[in-house]
């Protein structure tokens, strides 16, 4: 009987061991006005110049304050900068800083905090992912050489005093005063250079929040930075980002009241989330542009030829965007009228050629027939996309719409992962259209248009993956860069879009709405131009 | 026994080497370039990309990468993740969580599996036997993620009985639902296994002999029926402990448990070969050790195996 007693004792012991774990359950007890928010694990250490994806950006933008800040609509105003003055043709900027700014470790924010940080990020030796944002500053090319030590400085940056510096551009850049509001342009304290890795694990910034702790793959805790007196007026005592791999579980947590805010909705729940009584949903115009690119050298679709243009317009008019947005996206998108977004300063609803983005079966057929009269196209038309992002239903609907309207052979060419998909696009292996979305880094039409369609960004030198080249468009880009003011530049960008609306290097599909949910009892939700909630404004 | 143990331990070396090579090759063969993916849709700076590749040895041929990994692993240096974290410390953080979850699932499936199995086996044909059989069939046929989502929705969102997800630093209650979901399929198998063993052993000659000798019913069942019936159950449980450790991936992602499965899922998505291979090596070791323990337990339960 001894053995059975032992076995029974063992079972009792192990149960006891497990039960004793009870005490530590949950961590959301005492912190009343701390907001918990959905996030994914940042891809990299939290260094502003190395953060180019949402996992890091959600936390990074709260930790650092840049020269300018943007309001929810994307309008800039000075933050650390007292003034940013340019010479007449946007080739040189004089920047002065407001006095009294400090990092959360107590050291002052000086002109050098900016110039040294920018040079560090631009320097290829330091392998910072946002390096190319500094490409218009003089001396950038020298910092892309093979043999560098890592501490070489951008020759275009000159410190003229403790709180002033000048920036000389290698070419005119009218967007520069907006770009400097992007996270990569944040100042860095001296302690960063001593040990960038240690800094990235526990960043010291000058933003509205400071990092309390970062348990990798688990959570990032931010608390109010008392030394901050900038444009942001936080309404809570802290933001704790909880790390998830699956949006579904985060959404269930918001429903169950375990998580305060999520800035995305699982595809399966887009239909029900606006009427779900367990949560407070939001769904409003956003800044992400979803489209698909047709490579400019695709047979029968060659850019700039009459046949190519006719076919592109026919395809675009054959897509019933309205019903796709309603039925597949359940209203979490908007019909596009341009190549930027309604959240972009300078946005216009009345561009010439916007009709090309409206479903019209009859015209689509006519255009296709006209193109066939020039040269008959019997190839199958395919669109590639990555299936790991939940795009299947949308692309199936699009090719169906094209097939039904034009009566041509159309289908999808799905690829299992984003990595694989990007590889095929980069190597120009896709023989058909392919998914291309654009999330802006800073609120300017330049960020959409130049990056995606200028000749200098084609052939692997940027994000012009369709290798679209149009000298007239390039000319307008150059003009916009040299424009005397942001408003003047925006007018030129509007003009350039009319070229795109005719040529259709890519077919705009919809603007992604800013949509998500907060748990019951959470107040103060405002979604900003980045489709993210303004975390600082949430409170309980 | 000592010789046997030594032989089994030496056998582990080629198993571990072979697994790491295989897994390294598989991760290496994954389509897509992790460095390009880091840039997303944004422009890639060629000089920066080259710098990152060099830092993680991604610019070297496969076999060199693997040998470098092995060389470092022998000195217990498993490299860094793309986020600059030592792989070993990430695993060190995630592992205890998975152990906790797996042990809870293990206790759940062992206790309930064996108890219900014995009841069913002894009372074959009664109504509760039928109920147990039907429930276990359901549990076997419904995939884990379905049970997971159902549990999450009803117990968590609707009725607020248990936490929806486990989150960071999970306690007993946080892990209860994930553990039950994780253990439910194996529990169903154990019920069925125990039931068939018990019901067949109870008809054996030696049971009749024992009864004829005048032994009480409970000691017949405890000493003769159960002891023999539990051999295949223990085999199953032993192997299942290894499977629980690695198979926690689905429950961990559904319930946001920050354990090994969660980490593996993330690492595969990011193409972090060092992390994936390190985890798989560890899991291989656990599997092999569990198998060894099962074989030892065999010997303890059945003297014939001990003396053979």
Interface residues (C-beta under 8 A of the other chain):
Chain A: X4 X11 X14 X15 X18 X19 X20 X21 X22 X23 X24 X25 X26 X27 X41 X42 X43 X44 X45 X52 X53 X124 X125 X126 X127 X128 X129 X131 X132 X144 X146 X197 X200 X201 X215 X216 X217 X218 X219 X242 X243 X244 X245 X246 X248 X249 X250 X252 X253 X255 X256 X258 X278 X416 X417 X418 X419 X420 X421 X422 X423 X426 X436 X437 X438 X439 X441 X451 X457 X461 X462 X463
Chain B: X30 X31 X32 X33 X34 X36 X37 X38 X39 X40 X41 X42 X43 X44 X45 X47 X48 X51 X52 X55 X82 X83 X84 X85 X90 X93 X94 X100 X103 X104 X107 X111 X149 X152 X153 X156 X157 X160 X163 X164 X165 X167 X168 X169 X170 X171 X172 X173 X174 X175 X222 X253 X254 X255 X256 X258 X262 X263 X265 X266 X269 X270 X271
